[in-house]
C-alpha cells in the first residue's frame, strides 16, 4: 500500500547547529536505506514559509503498522510530526516514473457531479476522462493517480513546464467542470530516491 506523508520538523530551541547537521546527515543516509528497501518511493519539498521545515514523502508499506515502524526509524522523527494519508489504487493511474524535465505538481481533486446528471452522462464523461488521462500519461504529463479517503477524491502527480501549463492540463480534463482542484507546486528534495543516480 502507498501513503502520502506530510513531515513537519520543529527543532527544539537551543539545539546546537552541529547536532542538527548530524541528525540531517543520518536522515539522508537512512532515506537511501529506506529507498533501497522499497519503503521510501519519493520525497519533495512543498512551498515553504520562512522558518518552515517540511517535506512530502511517498512511502510503501504493507499496512499502517509497518509504515509507523518505517517513520519511527527515521532520525529526524525526534523533532518531527507526521500526517499520513493512505492512498488507494485509481483505475486511471499510469504508474509512470518521475520525469527529469519540468516541475512536479500534486493535485487534489474533489468531484461533485451536478444533481440531476444522468448516469449515462456520468459514464460518458468518466470514459472521456480515462482517455484524456491516458493521453496526458503518454505525453509524460500525468505520472501517478491515486484515490484518496473520502468520497470522490483523488491525488495526482504531474510534470509540467510551469504553473500555467499545469492549469491548461487540468482544464483539458473532461471532468473539469465537476472538479475542485488544489494544486501544490513541488521542488526537488536532496534525498528523493528518484533523483539519486545509482
Rosetta blueprint (number, residue, H / E / L):
1 X L
2 X E
3 X E
4 X E
5 X E
6 X E
7 X E
8 X E
9 X E
10 X L
11 X L
12 X L
13 X L
14 X L
15 X L
16 X L
17 X H
18 X H
19 X H
20 X H
21 X H
22 X H
23 X H
24 X H
25 X H
26 X H
27 X H
28 X H
29 X H
30 X H
31 X H
32 X H
33 X H
34 X H
35 X H
36 X H
37 X L
38 X L
39 X L
40 X E
41 X E
42 X E
43 X E
44 X E
45 X E
46 X E
47 X L
48 X L
49 X L
50 X L
51 X L
52 X L
53 X L
54 X E
55 X E
56 X E
57 X E
58 X E
59 X E
60 X E
61 X L
62 X L
63 X L
64 X H
65 X H
66 X H
67 X H
68 X H
69 X H
70 X H
71 X H
72 X H
73 X L
74 X L
75 X H
76 X H
77 X H
78 X H
79 X L
80 X E
81 X E
82 X E
83 X E
84 X E
85 X E
86 X E
87 X E
88 X E
89 X E
90 X L
91 X L
92 X L
93 X L
94 X L
95 X L
96 X L
97 X L
98 X L
99 X L
100 X L
101 X L
102 X L
103 X E
104 X E
105 X E
106 X E
107 X E
108 X E
109 X E
110 X E
111 X E
112 X L
113 X L
114 X L
115 X L
116 X L
117 X L
118 X L
119 X H
120 X H
121 X H
122 X H
123 X H
124 X H
125 X H
126 X H
127 X H
128 X H
129 X H
130 X H
131 X H
132 X H
133 X H
134 X H
135 X H
136 X H
137 X H
138 X H
139 X L
140 X L
141 X L
142 X E
143 X E
144 X E
145 X E
146 X E
147 X E
148 X E
149 X L
150 X L
151 X L
152 X L
153 X E
154 X E
155 X E
156 X E
157 X E
158 X E
159 X E
160 X E
161 X L
162 X L
163 X H
164 X H
165 X H
166 X H
167 X H
168 X H
169 X H
170 X H
171 X H
172 X L
173 X L
174 X L
175 X L
176 X H
177 X H
178 X H
179 X E
180 X E
181 X E
182 X E
183 X E
184 X E
185 X E
186 X E
187 X E
188 X E
189 X L
190 X L
191 X L
192 X L
193 X H
194 X H
195 X H
196 X L
197 X L
198 X L
